[in-house]
Amino acid sequence: MKILMIGAHQDDNEFRCGGITAQLKAKGHDVRFLSMCNGSGGHHIMTPEETIKRRAGESAEVAKMLGIVYDVWDNNDCSLVADLETRRRLIRYIREYSPDIIITHRENDYHADHRAVGVLVQDASYMLIVPHECPDTPAMTDTPVIMYYEDSFNNPPFELAAIVAVDDVIDIKLKIADINVSQVYEWLPYTYHQEVPEGKEERFEWLKGLNITEETTDEEVMAATRGYAVRSAKTAARFRKELIEKYGEEKGKKIKYAEAFGLSPYGGKLTEEIKKEIFE
Ligand SMILES: [Zn+2]
Protein backbone atom coordinates (compact mmCIF):
# COMPACT_ATOMS: atom_id res chain seq x y z
CA MET A 1 0.00 0.00 0.00
CA LYS A 2 0.97 3.63 -0.43
CA ILE A 3 0.81 5.88 2.60
CA LEU A 4 1.22 9.64 2.35
CA MET A 5 1.93 11.66 5.50
CA ILE A 6 1.26 15.39 5.05
CA GLY A 7 2.59 17.75 7.71
CA ALA A 8 3.01 21.49 7.83
CA HIS A 9 6.60 21.35 9.10
CA GLN A 10 9.64 19.13 9.04
CA ASP A 11 8.90 17.39 12.32
CA ASP A 12 5.15 16.90 12.23
CA ASN A 13 5.28 13.59 10.34
CA GLU A 14 8.45 12.47 12.09
CA PHE A 15 7.23 12.83 15.64
CA ARG A 16 3.66 11.67 15.15
CA CYS A 17 4.21 8.92 12.56
CA GLY A 18 7.92 8.08 12.73
CA GLY A 19 7.29 4.76 14.47
CA ILE A 20 4.53 3.50 12.21
CA THR A 21 6.56 4.62 9.19
CA ALA A 22 9.47 2.39 10.22
CA GLN A 23 7.01 -0.50 10.75
CA LEU A 24 5.25 0.06 7.42
CA LYS A 25 8.55 0.15 5.55
CA ALA A 26 9.63 -3.09 7.23
CA LYS A 27 6.34 -4.67 6.08
CA GLY A 28 7.09 -3.63 2.48
CA HIS A 29 4.69 -0.71 2.14
CA ASP A 30 5.59 2.53 0.39
CA VAL A 31 5.59 5.66 2.56
CA ARG A 32 6.07 9.25 1.50
CA PHE A 33 6.44 12.40 3.63
CA LEU A 34 5.37 15.84 2.49
CA SER A 35 6.16 18.96 4.51
CA MET A 36 4.16 21.85 3.08
CA CYS A 37 6.44 24.46 4.69
CA ASN A 38 10.19 24.84 4.35
CA GLY A 39 11.25 25.57 7.93
CA SER A 40 12.09 29.24 7.31
CA GLY A 41 10.76 30.44 10.66
CA GLY A 42 12.31 27.77 12.85
CA HIS A 43 15.39 29.44 14.29
CA HIS A 44 16.33 32.33 16.53
CA ILE A 45 19.91 32.89 15.28
CA MET A 46 20.21 31.59 11.71
CA THR A 47 18.62 33.57 8.88
CA PRO A 48 15.53 32.04 7.21
CA GLU A 49 17.69 31.09 4.21
CA GLU A 50 20.25 29.33 6.41
CA THR A 51 17.49 27.55 8.34
CA ILE A 52 15.76 26.34 5.15
CA LYS A 53 19.05 24.86 3.94
CA ARG A 54 19.91 23.21 7.23
CA ARG A 55 16.41 21.78 7.74
CA ALA A 56 16.50 20.38 4.19
CA GLY A 57 19.73 18.57 5.07
CA GLU A 58 18.22 17.13 8.24
CA SER A 59 15.09 15.99 6.40
CA ALA A 60 17.24 14.31 3.73
CA GLU A 61 18.96 12.38 6.51
CA VAL A 62 15.58 11.34 7.97
CA ALA A 63 14.46 10.21 4.51
CA LYS A 64 17.60 8.13 4.09
CA MET A 65 17.21 6.53 7.48
CA LEU A 66 13.56 5.62 6.89
CA GLY A 67 14.07 4.73 3.23
CA ILE A 68 11.33 7.06 2.03
CA VAL A 69 10.77 9.90 -0.44
CA TYR A 70 10.53 13.15 1.51
CA ASP A 71 9.23 16.25 -0.28
CA VAL A 72 9.48 19.74 1.16
CA TRP A 73 7.50 22.53 -0.48
CA ASP A 74 8.71 26.11 -0.77
CA ASN A 75 6.08 27.78 1.43
CA ASN A 76 7.57 29.83 4.25
CA ASP A 77 6.62 28.93 7.83
CA CYS A 78 3.68 30.84 9.30
CA SER A 79 2.61 31.84 5.78
CA LEU A 80 0.70 28.79 4.57
CA VAL A 81 -2.80 29.69 3.39
CA ALA A 82 -5.54 27.33 2.26
CA ASP A 83 -5.98 29.10 -1.08
CA LEU A 84 -7.07 27.72 -4.45
CA GLU A 85 -3.56 27.68 -5.91
CA THR A 86 -2.14 25.60 -3.05
CA ARG A 87 -5.19 23.33 -3.05
CA ARG A 88 -4.71 22.61 -6.75
CA ARG A 89 -0.99 21.97 -6.23
CA LEU A 90 -1.95 19.49 -3.53
CA ILE A 91 -4.63 17.83 -5.67
CA ARG A 92 -2.05 17.22 -8.42
CA TYR A 93 0.55 16.01 -5.94
CA ILE A 94 -1.80 13.52 -4.27
CA ARG A 95 -3.11 12.25 -7.62
CA GLU A 96 0.40 11.69 -8.96
CA TYR A 97 1.34 9.55 -5.95
CA SER A 98 -2.16 8.06 -5.63
CA PRO A 99 -1.97 6.94 -1.98
CA ASP A 100 -4.32 4.44 -0.33
CA ILE A 101 -4.18 6.43 2.87
CA ILE A 102 -3.23 9.94 3.95
CA ILE A 103 -2.26 10.91 7.50
CA THR A 104 -2.35 14.61 8.37
CA HIS A 105 -3.32 17.39 10.81
CA ARG A 106 -6.85 17.97 12.03
CA GLU A 107 -8.50 21.20 10.90
CA ASN A 108 -8.54 22.51 14.46
CA ASP A 109 -5.10 23.11 15.92
CA TYR A 110 -3.11 25.80 17.69
CA HIS A 111 -0.83 26.48 14.70
CA ALA A 112 -2.09 28.37 11.64
CA ASP A 113 0.07 26.24 9.30
CA HIS A 114 -1.32 23.00 10.79
CA ARG A 115 -4.88 24.28 10.36
CA ALA A 116 -4.13 25.30 6.78
CA VAL A 117 -2.79 21.81 5.98
CA GLY A 118 -5.87 20.20 7.55
CA VAL A 119 -8.19 22.43 5.52
CA LEU A 120 -6.18 21.98 2.30
CA VAL A 121 -6.32 18.18 2.59
CA GLN A 122 -10.03 18.33 3.39
CA ASP A 123 -10.71 20.70 0.47
CA ALA A 124 -8.63 18.55 -1.89
CA SER A 125 -10.13 15.24 -0.78
CA TYR A 126 -13.36 15.28 -2.76
CA MET A 127 -11.75 16.99 -5.79
CA LEU A 128 -9.31 14.09 -6.17
CA ILE A 129 -11.97 12.10 -8.06
CA VAL A 130 -13.40 15.03 -10.06
CA PRO A 131 -11.93 14.79 -13.60
CA HIS A 132 -12.66 18.40 -14.59
CA GLU A 133 -10.76 19.72 -11.56
CA CYS A 134 -7.05 19.98 -12.54
CA PRO A 135 -7.74 18.08 -15.81
CA ASP A 136 -3.99 18.01 -16.60
CA THR A 137 -3.52 15.35 -13.91
CA PRO A 138 -5.71 12.23 -14.20
CA ALA A 139 -8.30 12.03 -11.44
CA MET A 140 -8.26 9.16 -8.95
CA THR A 141 -11.09 6.65 -9.02
CA ASP A 142 -11.47 6.49 -5.22
CA THR A 143 -10.82 8.95 -2.42
CA PRO A 144 -8.02 7.72 -0.12
CA VAL A 145 -8.68 7.04 3.55
CA ILE A 146 -7.75 10.17 5.48
CA MET A 147 -6.47 9.79 9.02
CA TYR A 148 -5.39 12.37 11.60
CA TYR A 149 -2.35 12.56 13.83
CA GLU A 150 -3.10 12.33 17.52
CA ASP A 151 -3.44 15.66 19.29
CA SER A 152 -4.69 16.92 22.64
CA PHE A 153 -7.03 19.67 21.47
CA ASN A 154 -10.49 19.59 23.00
CA ASN A 155 -12.75 21.54 20.73
CA PRO A 156 -13.80 19.05 19.44
CA PRO A 157 -11.74 16.37 21.18
CA PHE A 158 -9.55 13.90 19.29
CA GLU A 159 -11.36 10.62 18.62
CA LEU A 160 -9.26 7.50 18.41
CA ALA A 161 -9.71 5.31 15.32
CA ALA A 162 -6.48 3.28 15.36
CA ILE A 163 -3.58 2.71 17.71
CA VAL A 164 -0.27 0.92 17.25
CA ALA A 165 2.42 -0.08 19.73
CA VAL A 166 5.81 1.26 18.60
CA ASP A 167 8.08 -0.24 21.27
CA ASP A 168 9.96 -2.18 18.57
CA VAL A 169 10.86 1.00 16.69
CA ILE A 170 11.20 3.57 19.48
CA ASP A 171 14.99 3.66 18.99
CA ILE A 172 14.48 4.66 15.36
CA LYS A 173 11.97 7.29 16.39
CA LEU A 174 14.39 8.79 18.91
CA LYS A 175 17.16 8.73 16.33
CA ILE A 176 14.91 10.66 13.95
CA ALA A 177 14.45 13.32 16.61
CA ASP A 178 18.22 13.36 17.22
CA ILE A 179 18.86 13.98 13.50
CA ASN A 180 16.79 17.17 13.66
CA VAL A 181 19.52 19.03 15.56
CA SER A 182 18.50 22.55 14.59
CA GLN A 183 14.98 21.84 15.79
CA VAL A 184 15.25 19.68 18.92
CA TYR A 185 18.52 21.01 20.38
CA GLU A 186 18.39 24.63 19.22
CA TRP A 187 15.07 26.13 18.19
CA LEU A 188 12.50 24.33 20.37
CA PRO A 189 14.61 24.59 23.57
CA TYR A 190 14.94 28.32 22.82
CA THR A 191 11.14 28.67 22.65
CA TYR A 192 10.65 26.67 25.86
CA HIS A 193 13.57 28.32 27.74
CA GLN A 194 15.33 24.97 28.21
CA GLU A 195 19.03 24.31 28.84
CA VAL A 196 20.43 21.60 26.57
CA PRO A 197 23.41 19.66 27.98
CA GLU A 198 26.75 19.70 26.13
CA GLY A 199 27.97 16.51 24.47
CA LYS A 200 26.19 14.26 21.98
CA GLU A 201 25.42 11.43 24.41
CA GLU A 202 24.31 13.77 27.19
CA ARG A 203 21.98 15.71 24.94
CA PHE A 204 20.49 12.49 23.50
CA GLU A 205 19.66 11.33 27.05
CA TRP A 206 18.12 14.74 27.71
CA LEU A 207 16.12 14.46 24.48
CA LYS A 208 14.24 11.40 25.80
CA GLY A 209 12.90 13.42 28.75
CA LEU A 210 12.59 10.39 31.05
CA ASN A 211 14.42 7.09 31.29
CA ILE A 212 11.43 4.82 30.69
CA THR A 213 11.83 1.26 31.97
CA GLU A 214 9.43 -1.64 32.59
CA GLU A 215 8.81 -0.22 36.06
CA THR A 216 7.82 3.25 34.86
CA THR A 217 4.12 3.81 35.56
CA ASP A 218 1.55 5.62 33.41
CA GLU A 219 1.24 8.21 36.21
CA GLU A 220 4.98 8.97 36.04
CA VAL A 221 4.79 9.29 32.28
CA MET A 222 1.77 11.60 32.43
CA ALA A 223 3.52 13.75 35.04
CA ALA A 224 6.61 14.22 32.83
CA THR A 225 6.61 17.56 31.04
CA ARG A 226 8.98 17.12 28.12
CA GLY A 227 10.98 14.75 25.91
CA TYR A 228 10.55 12.61 22.84
CA ALA A 229 10.38 9.23 24.59
CA VAL A 230 7.77 10.80 26.86
CA ARG A 231 5.63 11.90 23.91
CA SER A 232 5.15 8.36 22.58
CA ALA A 233 4.85 7.02 26.13
CA LYS A 234 2.06 9.48 26.87
CA THR A 235 0.08 8.11 23.93
CA ALA A 236 0.39 4.60 25.38
CA ALA A 237 -0.65 5.84 28.84
CA ARG A 238 -3.54 7.91 27.44
CA PHE A 239 -4.95 4.97 25.49
CA ARG A 240 -4.03 2.15 27.88
CA LYS A 241 -7.57 0.75 27.84
CA GLU A 242 -7.60 0.62 24.03
CA LEU A 243 -4.13 -0.96 23.93
CA ILE A 244 -5.35 -3.71 26.26
CA GLU A 245 -8.45 -4.20 24.11
CA LYS A 246 -6.30 -4.56 21.00
CA TYR A 247 -3.29 -6.50 22.27
CA GLY A 248 -4.81 -8.37 25.22
CA GLU A 249 -4.36 -7.84 28.96
CA GLU A 250 -0.81 -9.13 29.34
CA LYS A 251 0.80 -7.45 26.33
CA GLY A 252 -1.37 -4.34 26.40
CA LYS A 253 -0.32 -3.49 29.95
CA LYS A 254 3.38 -3.74 29.11
CA ILE A 255 3.39 -1.53 26.00
CA LYS A 256 5.41 1.59 26.69
CA TYR A 257 5.13 3.51 23.43
CA ALA A 258 2.32 4.02 20.95
CA GLU A 259 1.10 6.16 18.08
CA ALA A 260 -2.59 6.98 17.72
CA PHE A 261 -4.70 8.12 14.78
CA GLY A 262 -8.13 9.60 14.23
CA LEU A 263 -10.32 9.22 11.16
CA SER A 264 -11.45 12.04 8.90
CA PRO A 265 -15.14 11.85 7.94
CA TYR A 266 -14.25 13.24 4.50
CA GLY A 267 -11.98 10.49 3.21
CA GLY A 268 -12.55 6.96 1.98
CA LYS A 269 -13.80 4.16 4.20
CA LEU A 270 -11.36 2.65 6.68
CA THR A 271 -12.02 -0.98 5.83
CA GLU A 272 -11.00 -3.92 8.00
CA GLU A 273 -8.52 -4.88 5.28
CA ILE A 274 -6.79 -1.48 5.33
CA LYS A 275 -6.88 -1.41 9.12
CA LYS A 276 -5.19 -4.80 9.22
CA GLU A 277 -2.54 -3.89 6.64
CA ILE A 278 -1.65 -0.54 8.15
CA PHE A 279 -2.39 -0.66 11.85
CA GLU A 280 -1.80 -4.27 12.91
ZN1 LIG B 1 4.24 21.75 12.86
Residues whose N, C-alpha, C, O or C-beta is under 5 A from the ligand:
A	BS01	ZN	A8 H9 D12
